[in-house]
Amino acid sequence: METEGWIEFSNYTSQEERDEEHSWLCWMSISSMMLQIDEVTEKLFGYSKRIIRGDYQISSIAKDRGIPLNPSDLVRREIESIQKYIESGEVFGLTTIYYDEIKKNDSILNSHQSEWLAVIELIEKLKNVKKLDDKQIRLIVWFEI
């Protein structure tokens, strides 16, 4: 099982502007950084092999929310390209989580050694360089078998 997805950001500060169709830009793929599905993945997104097998249950923050109505063009194209795998069930768990939600639950990250820590470090660098608020950053994530 693999974690796939993208980090997006919006230069717009108001929620109304961020809700517009072309307000999000794709920044970086998380796919190459996520080699393991760990406890942080479970707590954020609600998926792992042991959860799918029924060996473990957890209440996650952002399980199965789906893709936002206004993804960046790159994310939209990727979702279109994997549509047949979504329909077959090989790709599942499509979801979105905003960075402010992760930050509100930072104890999830602090209690584990996780590849997600490197993702968070990169997000913080982007946030500082672009002078973004936590609500201007989101992750669009899905899982592949």
C-alpha positions as CSV (number, residue, x, y, z in Angstrom):
1,M,0.0,0.0,0.0
2,E,1.3,3.5,-0.9
3,T,0.5,7.0,0.1
4,E,0.1,9.3,-2.9
5,G,-0.8,13.0,-3.2
6,W,0.1,16.6,-3.4
7,I,0.7,19.7,-1.3
8,E,-1.2,22.7,-2.6
9,F,-1.2,26.4,-1.6
10,S,-3.2,29.4,-2.3
11,N,-2.0,33.0,-2.3
12,Y,-5.4,34.2,-1.3
13,T,-6.0,35.1,2.3
14,S,-9.8,35.1,2.4
15,Q,-11.8,31.9,2.5
16,E,-14.1,33.3,-0.2
17,E,-11.1,33.7,-2.6
18,R,-9.7,30.3,-1.7
19,D,-13.1,28.8,-2.6
20,E,-12.8,30.1,-6.2
21,E,-12.1,27.6,-9.0
22,H,-8.5,28.5,-9.8
23,S,-7.3,29.7,-6.4
24,W,-5.0,26.7,-5.5
25,L,-1.6,25.9,-7.0
26,C,0.2,22.6,-6.8
27,W,3.5,22.8,-4.9
28,M,4.9,19.4,-4.4
29,S,4.2,15.7,-4.6
30,I,4.3,13.8,-1.3
31,S,4.5,10.4,-3.0
32,S,8.2,10.1,-3.2
33,M,8.7,11.1,0.5
34,M,6.1,8.6,1.9
35,L,7.7,5.2,1.8
36,Q,5.9,3.8,4.9
37,I,2.4,4.0,6.2
38,D,2.7,4.6,9.9
39,E,0.8,5.6,13.0
40,V,0.7,9.3,11.8
41,T,-0.8,8.2,8.5
42,E,-3.5,6.3,10.4
43,K,-4.3,9.2,12.7
44,L,-4.4,11.7,9.9
45,F,-6.1,9.7,7.2
46,G,-7.4,6.4,8.7
47,Y,-5.7,3.9,6.5
48,S,-3.0,1.3,6.9
49,K,-2.8,-2.4,6.2
50,R,-3.8,-3.3,9.7
51,I,-6.8,-1.0,9.5
52,I,-8.0,-2.5,6.2
53,R,-7.5,-6.0,7.6
54,G,-9.7,-5.0,10.6
55,D,-6.8,-5.6,13.1
56,Y,-7.0,-2.0,14.3
57,Q,-9.5,0.7,14.6
58,I,-8.9,4.5,14.9
59,S,-10.8,7.7,14.6
60,S,-8.8,9.8,12.1
61,I,-8.9,13.5,11.4
62,A,-9.5,13.4,7.6
63,K,-10.6,10.0,6.4
64,D,-12.5,9.8,3.0
65,R,-13.3,13.5,2.7
66,G,-12.8,13.4,-1.0
67,I,-11.1,15.9,-3.3
68,P,-12.0,19.5,-3.0
69,L,-14.2,21.1,-5.7
70,N,-11.3,23.4,-6.8
71,P,-8.1,21.3,-6.9
72,S,-5.1,22.7,-8.8
73,D,-4.9,21.9,-12.5
74,L,-2.1,19.3,-11.9
75,V,-4.1,17.5,-9.2
76,R,-7.2,17.6,-11.3
77,R,-5.3,16.0,-14.2
78,E,-3.8,13.3,-12.0
79,I,-7.2,12.4,-10.5
80,E,-8.6,12.1,-14.1
81,S,-5.7,9.9,-15.1
82,I,-6.2,7.5,-12.2
83,Q,-10.0,7.4,-12.4
84,K,-10.2,3.8,-13.7
85,Y,-8.1,2.7,-10.7
86,I,-10.4,4.6,-8.3
87,E,-13.4,2.8,-9.9
88,S,-11.7,-0.6,-9.5
89,G,-10.8,0.1,-5.9
90,E,-7.0,0.0,-6.4
91,V,-7.0,3.7,-5.5
92,F,-9.0,4.7,-2.5
93,G,-9.3,7.0,0.5
94,L,-9.2,10.2,-1.4
95,T,-9.2,13.1,1.1
96,T,-8.1,16.6,1.8
97,I,-6.6,18.0,5.0
98,Y,-5.8,21.6,5.6
99,Y,-2.5,22.4,7.3
100,D,-4.2,24.3,10.2
101,E,-5.9,21.0,11.1
102,I,-2.6,19.2,11.2
103,K,-1.1,22.0,13.4
104,K,-4.1,21.9,15.8
105,N,-3.3,18.2,16.3
106,D,0.5,18.5,16.3
107,S,0.7,16.0,19.2
108,I,0.2,13.4,16.6
109,L,3.4,14.3,15.0
110,N,5.4,15.0,18.2
111,S,4.8,11.5,19.6
112,H,6.2,9.5,16.6
113,Q,9.2,9.1,14.4
114,S,7.5,9.6,11.0
115,E,8.2,10.5,7.4
116,W,5.4,13.0,7.9
117,L,7.9,15.1,9.9
118,A,9.9,15.8,6.8
119,V,6.8,16.8,4.9
120,I,5.8,19.2,7.8
121,E,9.3,20.7,7.7
122,L,9.0,21.4,4.0
123,I,5.6,22.9,4.5
124,E,6.9,25.2,7.2
125,K,9.7,26.4,4.8
126,L,7.2,27.1,2.0
127,K,4.9,28.8,4.5
128,N,7.7,31.1,5.7
129,V,9.1,31.9,2.2
130,K,5.6,32.6,0.8
131,K,4.3,34.3,4.0
132,L,1.3,31.9,4.1
133,D,-1.2,31.2,6.8
134,D,-1.9,27.6,7.8
135,K,-5.3,27.8,6.1
136,Q,-3.6,28.6,2.8
137,I,-2.0,25.2,2.6
138,R,-3.6,21.8,2.1
139,L,-2.7,18.2,1.3
140,I,-4.7,16.1,-1.1
141,V,-4.0,12.5,-0.4
142,W,-5.0,9.0,-1.6
143,F,-3.8,5.4,-1.2
144,E,-2.9,2.8,-3.8
145,I,-2.8,-1.0,-3.4
